[in-house]
Each structure stands twice: as C-alpha cells, then as structure tokens.
Amino acid sequence: LKKASKRLSCHKRYKIQKKIREHHRKLRKEAKKRGHKKPKKDPGIPSAAPFKEELLREAEQRKQRLEELKQKQKLDRQKELEKKRKLDAKKNAAKIKEKTEGKVCESSGKSEAKTNKQLDKNSKKSFCRELKKVIEASDVVLEVLDARDPLGCRCPQLEQAVCSGEDKKLLLVLNKIDLVPKENLEKWLNYLKNEFPTVAFKSATLLKDRTMEKVTKRSARIDLSRNTECFGSECLLKLLQEHCKTQNKAIQVGVVGFPNVGKSSIINGLKGARACNVGPARGVTKSMQIVHIDKQMKMLDSPSIVADPSNSALALAMRSIIDTGESGLTDVLQGIDAILNHCNKQQVMMFYSVPDFRNTEEFLTLLAQKRGMLKKGGVPDTENVAKLLLCDWTGAKISYHSQPPAYQRLPPYLTEDKIAEMQKGFNLKKLEEENSTTVAALKYPSLASSIAFQSAGMTNGTVEETKVLEEASEQENLATSEEEEEANFAESDDEQDNVEEEEEKKNIKEVIRKANLGKRQPRCTNAEKERAAESRHSDLLPLSLDKVADEDDAYDFNTDYV
C-alpha cells in the first residue's frame, strides 16, 4: 500500500495561508491593546566608540563572574540538601534503634529468633555453620585433598573436630591424581595411609545432567584426549558399603574440603550423574545438599572450609575464597607473587614460554603480551591475566607436584590408638589393591613436564562460627569509629561553611552592583561621550603603566586581551 499524498489543491493551500495571516493580525492587535511591546535589541557598542575592546572585555568578565556565582550557588544548594539527607538518615536510624531496644526489653524470645535468622549465603559465617551441620550429621567424613598439594589441603581443625566426635570415621580422598607424576602419587599414598585410610580418585570431567532434555541433533565433537571416565569410584563405594554392613544401619557420608578440590565432582562421580553444581569458580556450593546414592547411603555435600587469615600468603591464595573484583585485586596479585616464589622459575618459563623475568609484574606483562590481552593503547591487561592465572593454578589445568615430608610427624590430636580406631572396620589390604588398579589405569605427566612446587604445610581453617563472628564485630567497631570521625569532621566543616557563605554573599552583592552599573546607559551627546572617554583614559593609564603617560604612548588592547 502506498502512503497518502501530502499534495493539496491551490484553493485549499491559499485558504490556509489566509487564515494564518488573519490569526497573526489578530494576535498583534491584542498585544497593542494590552500595551506589550517587543523588547528592543541591544545595539551594542558602536564601532566608533573609543576603548571599544576594553568595554567588551569588561562585559565578558562580568558574564564569567555571574556564571561562576551561579555555579557556586548550585553547589551550595547541593551541599545543603546532602546535609539534610544525612540528618534525616541519622534521625531515622535513632528511631529504629529505640524501637528495637523497646522490643528487646519486652520479650527476650524475639532476640533469640533474630540471632537464629538466616545469614547471607555468601558470608563466611553461613559457610562455617553449614560445614558444622555436615560434620555433626555424618557418620563418615571424606576429606578431599588435591593430589598436587595434599598437605596444603589438610585442615587440622577439621580433623580434630571429626576425631573428637563419637563413632565418626575420617577418610582421605586424593583427587586429581591424573595431574601429578606416577612416582609422586605413590609416595603420597604411602605417606597418607599411615594416618588415615586413603583412596586414590579421579573424578569425571564431563557428566550428563539428568534434568536436561535429550537433544536429537548431532552432538558436538568431544575431546577424547581428556579422560571423561571416573576412576576410583568403585573402590570408594565398596569401602563405604562394607562399613555400612558392619554398622547394620544406613549411613550418611559428609564430603568436606577447601575450595576447588573437587568435593561436588566426587559426589557426581559416585552418583553417575550431575547431581551437584560444579564450576571452576570458588564457593559454588553454598549450603548443605543431600544426594541419595542408594537405600543405605546418603552423601552430604558441604560448602568449602573458610581459611584462617593467619595463614601464609600462599595458603590464602590457593585455599581461601578470594574476591576477584576490584576490592580483591591486591589479594590476587599477592597470591600470584607467593605462587611464583614457591615454584621452579625455569619450569614456569618453559611452561608459559615466557623469557626471563625479574618480578611478578614483569611476568604478568609478558604473559599478557603473549596472550594478546591488551587494554586501550596497547597497555597489557595484567589484572585479568592475574585472575586467569590464579584460576588455572587452583583448577585442573596446570600439572604441578609437591614432595611429601622426609619424616612423618603425627599431629597432636592423632595418637596410635586413634589411628587404629579410624582404620577399624575397613579392609585396608583390599583398599591398597584397588588403589593400585586405579593408579595403573591412568596416564600421568612426566616429572620433567610437571612443575616442582614447594608446599606451605597444613592450612588452618575456621570450623566454628563464633570465631568468624568476632572478626565481623571488629569490622563493625571500625565502621562505627569511622562514622564518629566523619560526624566530628562534618561539624567543623559546617562552621567553616557558615563563615564562607557570609563572605560569598558579600561578594555576590558587589558583583551584582557592578553588573547593574555596567548596563547600557541612556544616550548622551557626542561632547559628553568624548569627555567620558578622556576621563576613563586618564583613569586607566596610570594603573596599567608605571610611568606617566605621554602623548606618543599608546595602549594596545589586542596584546592585553585574555
């Protein structure tokens, strides 16, 4: 369909034009009756007037002053509004406090309900609370360790809490065994089995989600070079089922450990499907999850252990939940610095194919240039490279290994009787045979290709919620002290502002008076103009020149123009 034409007949067009003329005429007549006249335009300074440039300059300066004053007045209004808002907020906060205090006095039961309120899922307190729930509810606790640094993944506080509990067993699960050399893995298995029963495990990397619909289209190609099969799951299941038979009851198995060790992936491997969410980011699991393996066994997935801030920089970098935003960027850079200091420099250079570097910043810039991670203007994006590097080291990408200690020293909470109690009810010979079969079934990197890493020892963790609460209260105290300082500073600022406002008001009055004087004066005769020009000329010359003005002297306003 074509659009309607806008063409008109000449008769109609002329008629419209006539109506418009009549309307304008009518408006002019009404304006005359009212007495409103058009404001006459300012003719400005005539070109023949003496000192024209100087007068124009003064007018411009006046305009600038008026604009500056307007801006100052705007800022003052904004400041006043902000002060009012702050005062209102303080008053509201005081009212809320009074109300809450009154309610607390009325009923003590309500205060208890408030303390038992649900905490934020991302907070450290909720992580500790959920972890304690898992430890208390489980009959067998699986402490998951990263095979690349098993000693750094062990938490003495957690092991002590499990050992102190009645009728609780602790098993060590050595995950990610395909990322370390075979000789190193065997050494660690021999070292750890002297303390707790240890299972070698390799979780599946790709698992189908049962909730997802089956796709009839041709599936994408899968990289078969990477092992997608789960190794060690049969051995662990048999071990737990035997323990279940000896107990003659259904058991609950809690899975605990530091971030990115593979807790949820182990449960998925035992289930044979994606029952728990898995990801490279730290702290994916935020609450206790129950997964039914069979009628006699339940698996309890737990959030990660919260690393104690008293640990070394390396332990905090590898085992704590670091915020990778702007606030946590310093922690990321410190962590990478600690990792590079505990590694073999030549092996790191060979792995990343980077030339020799003097410090961490230089290494990150070289790596950013190599990977093409640049900001505007070709500046290396070291921040994003640092985040990716930390994810690689905590994830399952890089192959590195640490050596077990030369002498085995038992921790104070472990005695020979306690070790015998933990090993009771498990067939250790069968466990060794199953471990040897899983070790033989996998391919391993060579010692030359794997980076040598120096472990920082056991990592301290906070299992009890009260310790985290103390840290939170300290932060609150700091915040309150800062608020008090700000309030005192605001009071002193108010006094200064009052003095400044009085001075500014005086300046505004003076500028307005000058602006009124600078307005266009009534017309005067040529003789009066000449007299005024001569008087102004005589007033200005002594100010602009140090010496007395002669007849030959001439003031050039073009050079003095600002």
Disulfide bonds with the S-S distance in Angstrom:
none
